[in-house]
Amino acid sequence: MRPAAFLLTFLLVAGCDREFGDPPRPLVEVVEPDLAIVQVSDHVSLSIRIDSPRDVDRVTVDGEDLSFDEATSTWIGTGSLSGGLNQLIVRTHIESDPPFMDTLNVLHAS
């Protein structure tokens, strides 16, 4: 390979530090309550941690906004439950991207 072509190729490859492809998906962690335990109330108080390399602008559960608690770095809110298995839809909003969607399965004793 000619030195000029090698140098040009090296500069093009080394100068591009941006990852290609879709941005990484944020990870949703339920801090409280333990969803492996059957819930007995018609409402569940949620504390959710979102792990994302980008700033999260907004988090909703079934369309209801959660509030950010800076002291614990979690999103706090409630979800409504009916008897049996409930699937709460969590949407994480980052910048102008379409929201990322996750589902929380919550069992309610009726």
N, C-alpha and C positions, 0 to 999 in steps of 0.2 A: 504494500500500500504506500502510496506517495506520502511524504511528510505533510504536505498541505491538506490532503484529504483526511489523513488521520487526525490532524489538529482540528479541522472543522468538525469532524464527527465527534471528537472528544468534547469540544466546547458546546455542541448542541445537546449532547447527552448529559454532561455535567451541569449545564446551566438550567436544566429543568428539574426543579425539586418538588414540583406539585404532583400529588398522586392523581392518577387517571382513574376514571370510573366513578361509580356512585359514592357519595360520602358514607362513612361508616354509620350504621344504625345505632341509635342510642339504646342503652340497656336500662330496663326498668326493674327496680328492686323494691319490693314491698317491705318496708321497715316494720310497720305495724298495721294491722294485727297479723298474727300468724294465720294465714289463710288455709292451713292444713287442719285448723280447728273449726268445727261447725259454729256458725254465728247464730245468736239467739235474738238479736235486736233487728228491727226493721230497717235500721240504718247502720252502716259501718263507717267508723272513723278511719280514714286512710292516711298513712304517712309513706310517701313514695320518694325514693331517691332515683334520679336519672343520671346515668353515667354517659357523658357525651363529650367528645373533643371540642364541640362547638357550643356556644351559649344557647341555652334553652329559653325561648321567649315566653312560652305558655304551655300549661299542661291541663287537659280536661279529662274528666271521667263522666262518661255518658252525656257529654255536652256541657257539663257544669265545670266552670273554672276552679282550679285549685290555687291556693295562695302559697307563695314561696316563703319558707322560714329560713332566714339567713343563719340563725344560730345553729341549726342542725343540718343545713343544706338539703332540706327535703321539701317536697310539695305536700301540702296538707289540705284535706277536704273530706267530704262524706259521699257515700254512695247509698242509694236506696236498694233495699232487698225485698224480694217476695219469697214465698215458700219454695223450697227446693234449690236446684242449681241455678245460680245467677252468673251471667257473664257480663262483667263491667268492662266497657271499652275505654281504654286509655289512649289519648292522642297527645303526642309530643310535637309541639310546634317549634321549628327552628328556622329563623330567617324567613325567606319567601318560599322555601321548599314546601311541597305537600306534607301534611302531618304524617308522622310515623304512628302506626296503630299497633297496640298490644291488647290482649284480652286477659283479664283477671277472672279466674273461676272461684266463686264464693258460694259455699253451701250454707243455706239458712234453714234452721229447724223451724217447722211451722206447727 
